[in-house]
Amino acid sequence: MILSDTDIKKRIQSDNLLEFYEPSHIKYCGYELTIGKVVEPKTGKILRTSNRQKSKIAALLRNSGCFVVEPSETVIVITKEKLNMPQNLCATYGQLNRLSNRGLLVLNTSIVEPGYMGPLSCVLVNFSSQREALTLGEPVAKLNFHQLNSEPEVKYPVSSTFTHEQYEQVASKNATSLPKSLLDISGVEQRVTERVGRRVKTNLMLAGVLIGLLLLWSELEGFFSGWIWKHTGLMSTTKQVEVLLQQQKVEYQKENLDLQQKIGDLQEQLRGTRPPRMSPGASKQ
């Protein structure tokens, strides 16, 4: 049997079923749990409205006690209410339709065991493409109480009951194992960026070293080539090119001298065969 709003109010009076609750949130057949604290995944920090200013929207909402949840981001919400479950009741809590319409989904719908005493928590993820603001005291989940036919044989351990301070410590510790975004998208992006950055840095360093070695060799290659030629008689490629160019230069000079000699001989021959030039006043005989 699910308790109605009337039954819930009676059990609050008789069994102190809820503490720190809002009477207006008791309606129909359940109670709407509200946001008390927000825990950041990965770091486990208990967030304040002043240290989540990721955008202009968040800055505008700072004074209204809001937390901005980015697309694909997850947050852990600790309820303002504290439950004191009797042995003949259990409870379930789950999604609110108004959050679903905003793209916010509660991932950890669960059962509250008989005998449990303490606050509850919800893991919220933003499935929408827009930033969503959460306000302190805003409804976050629907809580329904169920009447048991009999009390459970195994009792809930008293050592597992929590005050708000104790529950926050446990939630903060557990939050360190959760990703900051759905499927750890932001974590994957960060790791890929870091890995690519390291590879680019390594390649740039290797390229710089290689260029430095090539520049050094270009400066010292002539010296080493001369030293090797002098002591071993072996020529490097550069030395071979230099010798070949020198040989071609000598051949070109020799051919040039031969050509000049031939030109001179032709000029002499032409002067020897040319008839003598007559003066203008001489008459023909």
Helices and strands as residue ranges (DSSP letters): H 5-15, E 18-19, G 23-25, E 26-27, E 30-39, E 46-47, G 49-51, H 56-61, G 62-64, E 66-69, E 74-79, E 82-84, E 89-94, H 97-101, E 104-106, E 110-112, E 117-118, E 121-126, E 132-135, E 139-147, G 158-160, H 164-175, G 182-184, H 185-232, H 237-273
